[in-house]
Amino acid sequence: MNPSELLSVQSLNVSFGASTVVEELCFSVEQGKTLAIVGESGSGKSVTSLAIMRLVEHMNGSINSGKILYRHGEKEIDLAALDDKAMRKVRGKEIAMIFQEPMTSLNPVFAIGDQIVEILTLHEGLSRSAARKEAQRLLDLVRLPDAKELLDRYPHQLSGGMRQRVMIAMALACRPKLLIADEPTTALDVTIQAQILSIIADLQRELGMAVVFITHDMGVVAEVADDVVVMNKGKKVEQAPVADLFANPQKAYTRALLSAVPKLGSMAGQDLPRREPLTVIKDNQPQEVGVSRALDTARYEEAPLISIRNLVTRFDIRKGLFGGVTHRVHAVEQVTLDIFPGETLALVGESGSGKSTIGRTIQQLQDPTSGEVIFKGKPLAAMSKAEKMQLRQKVQYIFQDPFASLDPRKTVGFSVAEPITTHGLLDNRAAIDRRVAELLERVGLSSEHAERYPHEFSGGQRQRICIARALASNPELIIADEALSALDVSIQAQIIDLFMELQEERNLAYLFISHDMAVVERMSHRVAVLYLGQIVEKGSRRAVFETPTHSYTKRLLSAVPVADPGARRKRILLTGDIASPVRAVGNEPAIVSLNEHAPGHFVAEEAAKSINHQGEHHA
Amino acid sequence: MANSSASSNAPAKKLNLSRFKNLEFVLGILLAGGIGLAVALSWLLFPDGGRAVNLMARLTPPFADPAHLLGTDPLGRDILARVIIGGRISLTVGIVSTAGAVIIGVIMGLIAGYYRGIWDMVVMRFADIQLALPFILLAITFIAIIGGGLVNTIILLIVSQWVQYARLVRGSVLALREREFVQSARAIGVKDINIILRHLLPNLLGPVIVLMTINVANNILLESSLTFLGLGVDPTIPSWGGMLAEGRTYLQTAWWISVFPGVAILLTVLGLNLLGDWLRDTLDPTGRTRI
């Protein structure tokens, strides 16, 4: 083992039961450097990190062969051969780990201060009062405001980003030499992700730690890594310094993966969204398939398909013995927009911005507090039952999680046929079966798949099934609510292309709800940016992305990690949290007014302090 | 793209599991079916209804006399005959009352969980009140008003047991109705009744079936407590629970009087349990057990 290396994994094999999950994996981590392990789902990247921590045994896996050498002072120790007792001393003290889900990795019944104090008294042998002081210092270290007060708070009182920072503080409690971060920012909004990434980078410099950063996001890799290991199906594909990997990928798989990543700014100078050829691997060689064509499908000269006028949706929060309303979630406030036939309108914003609520209201899954939804000139409120039912046929909804949006007990054929039978579009069994087969083939599956159950399919295939189901009733508008967020990038690129192909073919309109700015840039004709339930900027995709005018839009765009290590830049960092849409009764938010900044490009008026992220957190 | 996602090692695992599942089914059918058949044929096997008293042969131990294979009770009545005949009452009460409670409980739970609001309030507060009432108090009141007998005992058991199912189902529905596939069905415009029958009901049957198999045994024993207190079925008709209670006083001298009806209950419940497990897993296409 080279003296500059802190950790060296040699020919590691890990299996769960009969299936080998990690095969002959070799890589090493230099002291004080960041190694990113990148791969799609099922690549074995998380299992690798669990193997280093020797947590795989805990999950019924086993390390079959290989060494995990760790430099401990002058000695090298093989973590793979260590007994449980010795390993406990390594965990936390030498190597610490942070996980993806900050919501579940803190114990909800203890104050966070107590949870940090526990680690300090256990590992460092500090007295309780000294540990409490140290805990406060750690919370300061991860840039949490009011650290002293936070010690006595419970996890549910903190936002996701704050919880992840508490997790980092806990991981750093014993000054580990190696930090393993397993998708630490995947569950967070982009602006919060940018904060967390910069905190990890700063702390790494200050403490001289090495970091193993596990992620599926090439943008994050370009942002943080010194070296990169690309994994696929349990094997290492290639390892290279980050600049080399992005500039000159050696292996076909890496090239295909990089080409599938949507890059923010790649559509600069173009008015319309574009279908681009996909790079797929065929016979171990990357090949380009598909067409390159601008999508001129939007028909702005026609009347809008759906109009929303001054939509307000609020949710009451009841507290106390008699369930009186004390607070309200102001999910949507005075939103007005039009969706034209054949266009893709993107709603972007972070969690709590109300983007899903707008989609749910159009789909009649949610009743508006006030305001109107107008379909082809007729307000929803004035519609008869039959007309409302017809609206449910003409507007379809695709959900984020393809694993949750199909009934596990029904065959794929049943699910795809359900809109047809519900609306009585076809009357005999044979015709329905034919149509289902046709739809499945249309989305790139085969007709035999109708007999199978959802659990037999991968995430991408399930999302295709959901698209087939949405197409079954011949809709004019499809609301895609984060429909690409749960998918791997290569699958995501294929689904984006499928969406665009269907738009060309059927002149579909999409309401595309997403937090992913790069995907939005690829797909949409027009964009509306939401912040705390109000539109702060809307206009053509080109106007919003190339001349962002509102400070929030600018901040959102600058927070997106760009998959280009040469483009690391200083960004506009936010100090606090995303403000909460929960307000006390009577404390109504100010309604921003939109001004036409350029033809078709509307920007909200900004008061001096208006869209400043507030450092406050809500209970 | 259209490749199957099943991993290569799955078939081997599935095969082992299915062999075990088949064993579960065969054993379940043998036990529950065998006992059911014997009880159904008891009219032919023992035309005297197990009432034949033979004081000369009282308290014969089991396997001592080929005429009384499982021994006799203090009145010299044949235990084997009485166990099989006793199954008539016990199985009828256990199965019918459980089925009734399941039907009412599941319907109430579905309505309360799916529609929430006033339905939920009414059903659940009623359930809470009923859970707070001790069973014996409820039983005495109930029997005092409408009288004893087989049918009334069954009704009493249904009334006292449906609450558990309602609570269980309501809980599952509350979780399920927020799941995206239910939302997705609503988005398409599927009618409430179809959402409930096609999407909710199949997804919550698993835990209901488990509770059901336990409940059958429980109800067989409750019937005997009622009979013991003089609130249940006519005590002169043998039932498993009744025989258990009778044998209590002889437990040290003639263990077989209560042990054999106990074994009958045990085997029935075991058989139903195995069948229930098999049914639950067969209904679940993912092949995973989720409770």
Contacts between the chains, C-beta under 8 A, distances in Angstrom:
chain1	res1	chain2	res2	distance
A	17	B	9	7.2
A	17	B	13	7.9
A	18	B	9	4.6
A	18	B	12	7.1
A	18	B	13	8.0
A	19	B	7	6.4
A	19	B	8	7.8
A	19	B	9	5.0
A	363	B	187	5.0
A	364	B	187	7.9
A	365	B	183	6.3
A	365	B	186	6.1
A	365	B	187	5.9
A	389	B	189	5.4
A	392	B	187	7.0
A	392	B	188	6.3
A	392	B	189	3.4
A	393	B	189	6.8
A	396	B	187	7.2
A	396	B	188	7.3
A	397	B	184	6.7
A	397	B	187	4.1
A	399	B	180	4.4
A	399	B	183	6.9
A	399	B	184	6.0
A	400	B	180	7.6
A	401	B	180	5.9
A	404	B	179	5.8
A	404	B	180	4.2
A	404	B	181	6.5
A	405	B	180	3.9
A	405	B	181	5.3
A	405	B	183	7.7
A	405	B	184	5.0
A	406	B	181	5.6
A	406	B	184	7.8
A	407	B	181	4.4
A	407	B	182	8.0
A	407	B	185	7.6
A	407	B	198	7.8
A	407	B	199	5.2
A	407	B	202	8.0
A	407	B	203	7.2
A	408	B	181	7.7
A	408	B	203	7.1
A	408	B	284	8.0
A	408	B	285	7.0
A	408	B	286	5.6
A	409	B	202	4.3
A	409	B	203	5.7
A	409	B	283	7.5
A	409	B	284	7.1
A	409	B	285	6.1
A	410	B	198	7.2
A	410	B	199	7.6
A	410	B	202	7.8
A	411	B	285	8.0
A	418	B	185	6.9
A	418	B	188	6.2
A	418	B	190	6.5
A	419	B	188	4.8
A	419	B	189	7.9
A	422	B	188	5.6
A	422	B	189	5.6
A	422	B	190	5.0
A	422	B	191	7.6
A	422	B	194	7.6
A	423	B	188	8.0
A	423	B	189	6.8
A	444	B	1	4.9
A	444	B	2	6.6
A	445	B	1	7.6
A	445	B	2	5.4
A	446	B	2	4.9
A	449	B	2	7.4
A	453	B	285	4.1
A	453	B	286	6.7
A	455	B	285	7.1
A	455	B	286	4.4
A	455	B	288	8.0
A	456	B	4	7.0
A	456	B	5	6.2
A	456	B	6	6.1
A	457	B	5	5.5
A	458	B	5	4.3
A	460	B	1	7.7
A	461	B	1	7.5
A	461	B	2	7.9
A	461	B	5	6.6
A	464	B	1	7.9
A	466	B	184	7.8
A	469	B	184	7.8
A	469	B	188	7.9
A	473	B	188	7.2
A	494	B	1	7.1
